[in-house]
Amino acid sequence: MEKNVLVVGGGPAGITAAITARRYYPNAEITVIRKEEKVLIPCGIPYIFGTVGSPEKDLIPDTVLSKNNIHLIIDEVTSFNRTAKTLATAKGKTLRYDRVVMATGSVPLVPPLPGVELNNVFAVKKDVKYLEKLSEVLDKAKNLVIIGGGFIGLEFADECKKGHDLNVTVIELLPHCLLLTCDEQMCIRVEKKLSERGINILAGRKAKAIVGEESVQYVELENGQKVKADLVILGIGVRPNVELALNTELEVHEKQGIRVDDFTRTSDENIFAAGDCTATRCFLSGSPTTIGLASMGTTEARVAGANLFGIRRRFECGIGIFSTCFGDLAVGSAGLTERAAKEMGIDVVAGEASAADKHPGCMPGAKELGIKLVFERDTGLLIGGQVYGGATVGEKINFIGALIQHKMRADEISTFQMGTHPMLTASPIAYQLVNAAEIAVTKLREKK
Ligand SMILES: Cc1cc2nc3c(=O)[nH]c(=O)nc-3n(C[C@H](O)[C@H](O)[C@H](O)COP(=O)(O)OP(=O)(O)OC[C@H]3O[C@@H](n4cnc5c(N)ncnc54)[C@H](O)[C@@H]3O)c2cc1C
């Protein structure tokens, strides 16, 4: 019998769920339903305003679906009839399903600030027309204020500055930008780099109001400071888009997203969920959490797509692995920071090591690469890692994520067998990963 799979959502999670379903169920009828005509590469959005140049150059081509024999419907799913196994759309269609993957993503958080509705105040929406409008305003702007110093806010700051002659100020509530994902030293390193690149960072300050007549004129901070602005970008995070799931009476964690089991099944066994709309579990505490990353959403989608008609894969918990870069400085973080672990009451030991990423260090293009590893003191288990350096940071932090996922201990990592090459890596003597672990092993032994 032909199997009918409907995927609600055409972002990274929806596309990946559909492609995975095609791989596992070659004879299934698979359809992606999404609201927008064109899908942006979401992680590329900040780069539209500098390096890439326009939303049209930052699109996921629909051929990724058509070449996998996946149908596409541009429409909005408005309701489900779970008994009849059908869903209804805004354009009046009724579609039958055997299995559904919910991949409805997330929407930007808009803070309840006075003046947030003024002209030239933008949230980061994954919407081509909206971003074209933002681009037009940016081209004329002289003073850009970004509220929120997380990785999205900082990427916007750097790219807008790169592509335009304007003053850029980032307002961050916490004592440092990126503090939710990196420890203080790493945050300071990034802030210093951004300051060198002409960006004004106001950390430890709270925006109180966005002020202007019709359009924004300045942002007022709680300390009374007024920061001139003819464009404001809100980069304070996202919330899972769970309206449809709630209307469908699926179980939902209010803030973290749709509840799924280890096999990405929702409370209805015919409906799976993946991506930003889904709650994940913290890899250490097991409590529901939300990790809005395309990388993790596609992992969940690979599990959902494979499990639709028989359980094959498991997704136990989210580690949260991210990386970004500003000019020649790249940073990455995986798992918990030392600060977050301590706030959770976990006794930790950290090891840090840095060295040139080629050897000898005079090799052309060599850059300092530093690694910090955070271990649980009781067990020696790796629970977090951070990296700074050049282009190798992206894959290095992914590797650290894999070590966390596979529950490696400090003593195991310190004797990890690596391959090294003068042009490609640090020297085997100075290899940062094993040395950071070795330093932690020494600290762990000292305490015994
Ligand atoms: C500026 C920016 C930079 C980012 N950078 C990175 C990065 O570097 N690395 C990284 O891993 N992550 C990054 N992220 C996060 C990443 O974009 C998200 O994690 C990712 O988009 C989630 O994918 P998704 O498919 O779950 O949801 P979304 O991309 O939000 O897609 C949701 C889809 O669901 C559709 N939809 C919703 N409701 C309905 C409905 N009722 N009917 C039909 N369709 C519906 C929408 O139309 C859309 O197609 C970034 C995000 C932003 C905004």
The ligand as an SDF file (V2000), in Angstrom:
LIG
                    3D

 53 58  0  0  0  0  0  0  0  0999 V2000
   19.5480   35.1240   11.4560 C   0  0  0  0  0  0  0  0  0  0  0  0
   19.6400   33.6850   11.8520 C   0  0  0  0  0  0  0  0  0  0  0  0
   20.8710   33.0370   11.8240 C   0  0  0  0  0  0  0  0  0  0  0  0
   20.9410   31.7090   12.1860 C   0  0  0  0  0  0  0  0  0  0  0  0
   22.1580   31.0760   12.1280 N   0  0  0  0  0  0  0  0  0  0  0  0
   22.2350   29.7570   12.4040 C   0  0  0  0  0  0  0  0  0  0  0  0
   23.4640   29.0460   12.2550 C   0  0  0  0  0  0  0  0  0  0  0  0
   24.4920   29.6270   11.9060 O   0  0  0  0  0  0  0  0  0  0  0  0
   23.4520   27.7030   12.5300 N   0  0  0  0  0  0  0  0  0  0  0  0
   22.3380   27.0520   12.9190 C   0  0  0  0  0  0  0  0  0  0  0  0
   22.3830   25.8380   13.1330 O   0  0  0  0  0  0  0  0  0  0  0  0
   21.1600   27.7040   13.0820 N   0  0  0  0  0  0  0  0  0  0  0  0
   21.0860   29.0230   12.8290 C   0  0  0  0  0  0  0  0  0  0  0  0
   19.8970   29.6860   12.9710 N   0  0  0  0  0  0  0  0  0  0  0  0
   18.7150   28.9510   13.4670 C   0  0  0  0  0  0  0  0  0  0  0  0
   18.0020   28.2900   12.3130 C   0  0  0  0  0  0  0  0  0  0  0  0
   17.6460   29.2320   11.3740 O   0  0  0  0  0  0  0  0  0  0  0  0
   16.7530   27.5770   12.7910 C   0  0  0  0  0  0  0  0  0  0  0  0
   17.1310   26.6670   13.7750 O   0  0  0  0  0  0  0  0  0  0  0  0
   16.0970   26.8520   11.6300 C   0  0  0  0  0  0  0  0  0  0  0  0
   15.5670   27.7630   10.7190 O   0  0  0  0  0  0  0  0  0  0  0  0
   14.9740   25.9400   12.1310 C   0  0  0  0  0  0  0  0  0  0  0  0
   14.4910   25.2410   11.0410 O   0  0  0  0  0  0  0  0  0  0  0  0
   13.0050   24.6860   11.0540 P   0  0  0  0  0  0  0  0  0  0  0  0
   12.8350   23.9750    9.7560 O   0  0  0  0  0  0  0  0  0  0  0  0
   12.7320   23.9750   12.3110 O   0  0  0  0  0  0  0  0  0  0  0  0
   12.0580   25.9740   11.0820 O   0  0  0  0  0  0  0  0  0  0  0  0
   11.9310   27.2640   10.1710 P   0  0  0  0  0  0  0  0  0  0  0  0
   13.1750   27.5420    9.4260 O   0  0  0  0  0  0  0  0  0  0  0  0
   11.3820   28.3120   11.0730 O   0  0  0  0  0  0  0  0  0  0  0  0
   10.8280   26.8700    9.0950 O   0  0  0  0  0  0  0  0  0  0  0  0
    9.4790   26.6920    9.4650 C   0  0  0  0  0  0  0  0  0  0  0  0
    8.6670   26.3800    8.2340 C   0  0  0  0  0  0  0  0  0  0  0  0
    7.3410   26.0530    8.6450 O   0  0  0  0  0  0  0  0  0  0  0  0
    6.4050   26.7110    7.7960 C   0  0  0  0  0  0  0  0  0  0  0  0
    5.1350   26.8030    8.5040 N   0  0  0  0  0  0  0  0  0  0  0  0
    4.9040   27.2470    9.7660 C   0  0  0  0  0  0  0  0  0  0  0  0
    3.5930   27.1020   10.0800 N   0  0  0  0  0  0  0  0  0  0  0  0
    2.9980   26.5590    8.9980 C   0  0  0  0  0  0  0  0  0  0  0  0
    1.6720   26.1690    8.6940 C   0  0  0  0  0  0  0  0  0  0  0  0
    0.6850   26.3100    9.5760 N   0  0  0  0  0  0  0  0  0  0  0  0
    1.4280   25.6550    7.4620 N   0  0  0  0  0  0  0  0  0  0  0  0
    2.4260   25.5010    6.5520 C   0  0  0  0  0  0  0  0  0  0  0  0
    3.6870   25.8390    6.7920 N   0  0  0  0  0  0  0  0  0  0  0  0
    3.9750   26.3590    7.9970 C   0  0  0  0  0  0  0  0  0  0  0  0
    7.0790   28.0160    7.4720 C   0  0  0  0  0  0  0  0  0  0  0  0
    6.4770   28.5930    6.3540 O   0  0  0  0  0  0  0  0  0  0  0  0
    8.5240   27.5120    7.2390 C   0  0  0  0  0  0  0  0  0  0  0  0
    8.6170   26.9860    5.9440 O   0  0  0  0  0  0  0  0  0  0  0  0
   19.7840   31.0140   12.6040 C   0  0  0  0  0  0  0  0  0  0  0  0
   18.5450   31.6820   12.6290 C   0  0  0  0  0  0  0  0  0  0  0  0
   18.4710   32.9900   12.2420 C   0  0  0  0  0  0  0  0  0  0  0  0
   17.1460   33.6930   12.2540 C   0  0  0  0  0  0  0  0  0  0  0  0
  1  2  1  0
  2  3  1  0
  2 52  2  0
  3  4  2  0
  4  5  1  0
  4 50  1  0
  5  6  2  0
  6  7  1  0
  6 13  1  0
  7  8  2  0
  7  9  1  0
  9 10  1  0
 10 11  2  0
 10 12  1  0
 12 13  2  0
 13 14  1  0
 14 15  1  0
 14 50  1  0
 15 16  1  0
 16 17  1  0
 16 18  1  0
 18 19  1  0
 18 20  1  0
 20 21  1  0
 20 22  1  0
 22 23  1  0
 23 24  1  0
 24 25  2  0
 24 26  1  0
 24 27  1  0
 27 28  1  0
 28 29  2  0
 28 30  1  0
 28 31  1  0
 31 32  1  0
 32 33  1  0
 33 34  1  0
 33 48  1  0
 34 35  1  0
 35 36  1  0
 35 46  1  0
 36 37  1  0
 36 45  1  0
 37 38  2  0
 38 39  1  0
 39 40  1  0
 39 45  2  0
 40 41  1  0
 40 42  2  0
 42 43  1  0
 43 44  2  0
 44 45  1  0
 46 47  1  0
 46 48  1  0
 48 49  1  0
 50 51  2  0
 51 52  1  0
 52 53  1  0
M  END
$$$$
